[in-house]
Amino acid sequence: MAQVHPPPPTSADLLARDAAHLIHPLHDGSAHRNARVWVRGAGALLTDAEGREYIDGLAGLWNVTAGHGRSELADAMREQASTLAYASGYTGNSNPRAIELAERLGAICYRSINRFFFTSGGGEATESSIKMARAVWKLRGRPDKTKVISRINAYHGVTLAAMSATGLSAYWPLFEPRVPGFLHIPCPDPYRYEAPPGRSQGVAAADELERAILEAGPETVAMFIAEPVQGAGGVIVPPDDYFPRIREICNRYDVLLVADEVITGFGRTGRLFALDHWGVEPDIVQFAKAITSGYFPFGGIGVSDAIAATLDEAGRPWMHAYTYSAHPVGCAVALRTLDIVEDEHFPEQASAKGEELLGRLRSALADHPHAGDIRGKGLMCAVELVQDRASKRPFPAERGVGAAVLRETLDRGLVSRVKGDTYVLAPPIVITSEQIERLVATLADAVRAVLD
């Protein structure tokens, strides 16, 4: 007798089980009632439990740059796990894949950065940067340099110190008080930052850092952390003169410059690392997401040769550690992902496809009366919707325009996220031209459905 297989569970069945047992990131029971349950992915496409196909407009959470369904990444996991699934990365231990990955990163990263510490993701990378900076200044005989300056609308993770650096205030209220010693300055948003007459936006916005350092006391500030292009804060692309000025200010006051390249690293903006757009090198770079294309939880920081020398000469241990640091399976997946990044020319692909996406967005929406700003860098783009284009006046928050557009795009087969009334896009770098065209048409239809 032929075996009868039960039908696959429906979304309703799965969501009932989900509600009984899962707590989600950004947990909100009411918002989760109409959730999608994802069961498959291929390239830039996702399929839900009902069999409906969607364009993944945010590459998962900015991370699946190589696209879904890459069998070579699954193979890398299997091969490494069958040989050495885990080994401690603590001092006194190492493994070949971790050594190979650190060597590989040293060859492709910023010139002065050749030493790396590995984590399980971006939030841990931020924590590691903060603890590295504090330790370095103590080891250099300047123990009062502990403060961290970041920017409004920055996202650096949501563990307690990382959340304190994050400049999106919605993440704070349930968890106050935040860690003391974290300050925020305005971000260099070309659409909204108002520079004094006669001064460029970039230099004026960078000088906010100098002002904050002087107010806090240069002897107390350890580091300035910044995303080269702010992602979750709304794809904010700084003016070209911003980061060169930031580097000058950090040098002047002995403040470490930390580049949070968790989103921008490994090709997303059209360069392998994004500060290369402006010829600037950080003291610390942090990464995650695209280094394994989301196939394994992995991240880390790279530090300048000067910082590495301070650690090496300290004569005492750096008491910071994670069980899964230098995880051999994660390192193997990262190595295979870097092969894909290089072999498939991800920076060049992101540059060309980003130009296509931005051009199509502007063609489809630039004449819309509520399309305030359409911006991007590489394959990171955003559409900021406003009530009045001439004055840039935003919609009242209670109207929920961004959330309404998000629902409409989801119903039409496009998955992404919004920051307020700004719809952000960062699809897999492997997205096709036809899919870009479809993505833009879907978003334009959704905007018109909500605002026309």
C-alpha positions in Angstrom: 0.0 0.0 0.0 1.3 3.4 -1.0 2.3 5.5 2.0 0.1 8.6 2.5 1.9 11.7 3.4 0.0 14.3 5.5 -0.3 17.7 3.8 2.3 20.3 4.7 1.2 22.5 7.6 -0.5 25.8 6.7 0.7 29.2 7.8 -2.2 29.3 10.3 -1.0 26.0 11.8 2.6 27.1 12.0 1.7 30.5 13.5 -0.4 29.0 16.2 2.5 26.9 17.3 4.8 29.9 16.9 2.6 32.0 19.2 2.6 29.3 21.9 6.4 28.9 22.1 8.4 31.6 20.4 9.5 35.1 21.5 10.7 37.1 18.5 13.3 39.9 18.0 11.3 43.1 18.4 8.5 41.0 19.9 5.1 42.5 19.3 2.2 40.0 19.5 -0.3 42.2 17.6 2.1 42.9 14.8 2.9 39.2 14.4 -0.6 37.9 13.8 -0.3 38.3 10.0 3.3 37.1 9.9 4.7 35.1 6.9 6.4 31.8 7.6 9.3 31.4 5.2 10.1 27.9 3.9 12.4 28.3 0.9 14.7 30.8 -0.8 16.4 30.9 -4.1 18.6 33.9 -5.3 16.7 37.1 -4.5 13.4 35.3 -3.9 11.6 33.9 -0.8 8.7 31.5 -0.7 6.2 31.3 2.2 4.3 28.4 3.7 1.4 29.1 1.3 3.7 28.7 -1.7 3.7 32.4 -2.5 6.9 34.0 -3.9 8.3 37.3 -2.8 11.3 39.5 -3.8 13.7 39.7 -0.8 14.2 43.5 -0.9 16.4 43.6 2.1 18.6 40.4 1.6 17.1 39.0 4.8 18.3 41.6 7.2 20.9 43.3 4.9 23.0 40.1 5.1 22.2 37.5 2.4 24.3 39.2 -0.3 25.1 36.0 -2.2 21.4 35.1 -2.3 19.4 32.2 -1.0 20.0 28.6 -1.8 23.8 28.7 -2.4 24.7 25.0 -2.2 28.4 25.7 -2.0 28.0 27.5 1.4 26.0 24.6 2.7 28.7 22.3 1.5 31.4 24.3 3.3 29.4 23.9 6.5 29.0 20.2 6.1 32.6 19.6 5.1 34.0 21.5 8.0 31.5 20.1 10.6 32.4 16.6 9.5 36.1 17.3 10.1 36.1 19.7 13.1 32.7 21.0 14.2 34.0 23.1 17.1 37.2 23.9 18.9 37.9 26.7 21.5 39.4 29.9 20.2 40.7 31.0 23.6 44.4 31.7 24.0 46.2 28.5 23.8 44.0 27.2 21.0 43.5 27.8 17.3 42.3 26.1 14.1 43.3 26.2 10.5 40.2 27.9 9.2 40.4 30.7 11.7 44.1 31.3 10.7 43.2 31.2 7.0 40.3 33.6 7.5 42.4 36.1 9.5 45.1 36.0 6.8 42.6 36.5 4.0 41.0 39.5 5.7 44.4 41.0 6.4 45.1 40.9 2.6 41.8 42.6 1.6 41.0 44.9 4.5 42.2 48.5 5.2 46.0 48.6 4.8 46.8 49.2 8.5 44.4 46.5 9.8 45.9 43.1 9.9 44.7 41.5 13.2 41.2 40.1 13.8 38.9 39.0 16.6 35.9 36.9 15.6 32.4 37.0 17.1 29.0 35.5 16.5 27.5 38.7 14.9 27.3 42.4 14.7 26.1 43.2 18.2 29.0 41.2 19.7 31.3 43.1 17.3 30.2 46.4 18.7 30.7 45.2 22.3 34.2 44.0 21.3 35.0 47.4 19.7 34.0 49.2 22.9 35.9 46.9 25.2 38.9 47.0 22.9 38.9 50.8 22.9 38.6 51.0 26.7 41.3 48.4 27.2 43.7 50.1 24.8 43.5 53.5 26.5 44.0 51.9 29.9 47.0 50.0 28.6 48.4 53.3 27.2 48.1 55.0 30.6 45.0 57.0 29.9 42.3 55.2 31.9 39.8 58.1 31.8 39.2 57.7 28.1 36.1 55.6 28.2 33.3 57.6 26.5 31.7 56.5 23.2 30.3 59.0 20.7 27.9 57.8 18.0 25.2 59.4 15.9 21.5 59.9 16.0 19.8 57.3 13.8 22.8 55.0 14.1 22.3 51.2 14.6 25.0 49.3 16.3 23.1 46.4 17.8 20.9 45.9 20.9 23.0 44.3 23.6 23.2 46.7 26.4 26.3 48.7 25.5 25.6 48.4 21.8 22.1 49.6 22.4 23.5 52.6 24.2 25.6 53.4 21.1 22.6 52.9 18.9 21.0 56.2 18.1 17.4 55.0 17.4 15.6 55.9 20.5 12.8 53.4 20.1 15.2 50.7 21.2 15.8 52.4 24.6 12.7 52.9 26.8 12.1 49.3 28.1 15.7 48.9 29.0 16.7 52.2 30.7 19.0 53.2 32.2 21.4 52.9 29.4 25.1 52.3 30.0 26.6 55.7 31.1 29.2 57.4 28.9 27.5 57.2 25.5 26.8 60.4 23.6 25.1 61.1 20.3 25.6 63.8 17.7 23.5 64.6 14.6 24.0 62.4 11.6 25.2 63.8 8.2 21.9 63.6 6.4 22.2 65.6 3.2 18.4 65.8 3.0 17.8 67.2 6.5 21.0 68.4 8.1 21.2 72.2 8.0 24.7 73.6 7.8 25.5 77.2 8.8 25.7 79.6 5.8 29.0 79.3 3.9 29.9 75.9 5.3 29.5 72.6 3.6 27.1 70.1 5.1 29.8 67.4 5.4 32.3 69.6 7.3 29.6 71.1 9.5 28.2 67.7 10.4 31.6 66.4 11.1 32.4 69.4 13.3 29.5 68.2 15.6 32.0 65.5 16.6 34.6 68.1 17.6 32.0 70.0 19.6 31.0 66.9 21.5 34.6 65.9 22.2 35.4 69.3 23.6 32.2 69.4 25.7 32.9 65.9 27.1 36.6 66.6 27.5 39.0 65.0 25.0 40.7 63.2 27.9 37.5 61.2 28.5 36.5 60.2 24.9 37.7 56.7 23.8 36.1 56.3 20.4 33.7 57.5 17.7 31.7 54.8 16.0 30.0 55.3 12.7 28.4 53.3 9.9 29.9 54.6 6.6 26.4 54.6 5.2 23.7 54.4 7.9 21.5 51.5 7.2 18.6 50.9 9.6 18.5 54.6 10.2 17.3 55.2 6.7 20.2 54.7 4.2 21.9 58.0 5.0 24.8 58.6 2.6 27.2 61.2 4.0 28.6 64.1 1.9 32.0 63.3 0.4 33.8 65.7 2.7 32.4 64.2 5.9 34.6 61.3 6.8 37.9 62.9 5.8 37.0 65.7 8.3 36.0 63.0 10.9 39.4 61.4 10.5 41.2 64.7 11.1 39.1 65.3 14.3 39.8 61.9 15.7 43.5 62.3 15.0 43.5 65.7 16.7 42.0 64.5 19.9 43.3 61.0 20.1 39.9 59.4 19.6 39.7 56.0 17.9 37.6 55.9 14.8 35.5 52.7 14.6 33.9 51.9 11.2 30.8 49.8 11.7 30.8 47.9 8.4 28.4 45.2 9.5 26.1 46.2 6.7 28.5 48.0 4.3 31.3 45.5 4.3 32.2 43.0 1.5 30.9 44.9 -1.5 27.4 46.2 -0.6 28.2 49.9 -1.4 30.3 49.3 -4.5 33.6 49.0 -2.6 34.9 46.0 -0.6 34.9 48.3 2.5 32.9 51.5 2.4 35.3 54.1 3.9 37.4 53.4 0.8 34.9 55.6 -1.1 36.5 58.6 0.8 40.1 57.4 1.2 39.8 57.1 5.0 41.1 54.3 7.2 39.6 53.5 10.6 41.4 52.3 13.7 38.9 49.5 14.2 36.5 48.0 11.6 33.7 45.8 12.6 31.9 43.3 10.3 29.3 40.6 10.3 26.3 39.8 8.0 27.8 39.6 4.5 31.0 37.8 5.6 28.9 34.6 5.6 26.0 35.9 3.6 23.8 35.1 6.6 24.4 31.3 6.3 26.2 31.1 9.7 26.1 33.6 12.6 29.5 35.2 12.4 31.2 38.6 12.8 34.2 40.3 14.2 36.5 43.3 14.4 39.8 44.1 12.8 42.2 46.4 14.6 45.1 48.6 13.5 48.7 47.5 13.8 49.1 50.1 16.5 46.3 48.7 18.6 47.5 45.1 18.1 51.0 46.2 19.3 49.4 47.7 22.5 47.7 44.4 23.2 50.8 42.3 22.4 53.0 44.4 24.7 50.5 44.7 27.6 51.9 41.9 29.7 48.4 41.0 30.8 45.4 39.3 29.1 42.6 41.1 27.3 39.8 39.6 29.4 37.2 39.5 26.6 35.9 36.2 25.2 33.1 34.4 23.4 32.6 30.6 23.4 32.0 30.7 19.6 34.9 33.1 18.7 36.8 31.7 15.7 34.2 28.9 15.3 35.7 26.6 12.6 32.5 26.1 10.8 31.8 29.8 10.7 35.3 30.5 9.5 34.9 27.9 6.7 31.7 29.5 5.5 33.3 33.0 5.6 36.2 31.7 3.5 33.8 30.3 0.9 31.7 33.4 0.9 34.8 35.5 0.3 35.5 33.3 -2.7 32.0 34.2 -4.1 32.5 37.9 -3.3 35.8 37.9 -5.3 34.9 35.5 -8.1 31.5 37.1 -8.8 32.9 40.7 -8.4 30.4 41.8 -5.8 31.6 45.4 -5.4 31.3 45.9 -9.2 27.9 44.2 -9.3 26.6 46.3 -6.3 27.8 49.5 -8.0 26.1 48.7 -11.4 22.9 47.2 -9.9 22.7 50.0 -7.4 22.8 52.6 -10.2 20.1 50.7 -12.0 17.9 50.4 -8.9 18.3 54.1 -7.9 17.7 55.2 -11.5 14.5 53.2 -11.8 13.3 54.4 -8.4 13.8 58.0 -9.5 12.1 57.4 -12.8 9.1 55.8 -11.2 8.7 58.1 -8.2 10.6 61.3 -8.6 7.4 63.1 -9.9 5.3 61.8 -7.1 4.2 64.7 -4.8 5.1 62.7 -1.6 8.5 61.3 -2.7 10.7 63.6 -0.7 14.2 62.0 -1.2 15.3 59.0 -3.2 18.9 58.2 -2.3 21.5 55.4 -2.3 25.0 54.2 -2.4 25.8 51.0 -4.2 23.0 48.5 -3.6 21.6 50.4 -0.6 18.7 52.7 -1.5 15.8 54.4 0.2 12.7 56.4 -0.6 11.7 58.9 2.0 8.0 59.9 1.9 6.9 63.3 3.1 3.7 65.3 3.4 5.1 68.3 1.6 8.0 68.1 -0.8 8.8 71.9 -0.9 9.2 72.1 2.9 10.3 68.5 3.5 7.6 68.4 6.1 7.1 64.8 7.3 3.7 63.1 7.7 2.3 63.0 11.3 3.7 59.9 12.9 0.2 58.7 13.8 -0.8 58.5 10.2 1.6 55.5 9.8 2.4 56.1 6.1 5.6 54.0 6.1 3.8 51.1 7.8 1.0 51.3 5.3 3.3 51.2 2.3 5.2 48.3 3.9 1.9 46.3 4.2 1.0 47.1 0.6 4.4 46.0 -0.8 4.2 42.8 1.3 0.7 42.0 -0.2 2.2 42.6 -3.6 5.2 40.3 -3.2 8.0 42.5 -1.9 9.6 42.1 1.5 11.6 44.9 3.2 11.5 47.3 6.2 10.8 50.9 6.9 12.3 53.5 9.2 9.4 55.8 9.9 8.2 56.8 6.5 11.5 55.8 4.8 11.3 52.6 2.8 14.8 51.0 2.7 16.1 48.5 0.1 19.2 46.4 0.0 18.4 43.2 -2.0 20.9 40.4 -2.6 23.7 41.4 -4.8 22.7 38.5 -7.1 19.4 40.1 -7.9 18.6 40.2 -11.6 17.7 43.2 -13.7 14.2 41.8 -14.3 13.7 41.5 -10.5 14.9 45.0 -9.9 12.3 46.2 -12.4 9.7 44.2 -10.7 10.7 45.5 -7.2 10.5 49.1 -8.3 7.1 48.6 -9.9 5.8 47.0 -6.8 7.0 49.7 -4.5 5.7 52.5 -6.8 2.3 50.7 -6.9 2.2 50.5 -3.2 3.1 54.2 -2.7 0.3 55.2 -5.1 -2.2 52.8 -3.3 -1.5 54.5 0.0 -1.0 58.2 -1.1 -2.9 58.8 -4.3 
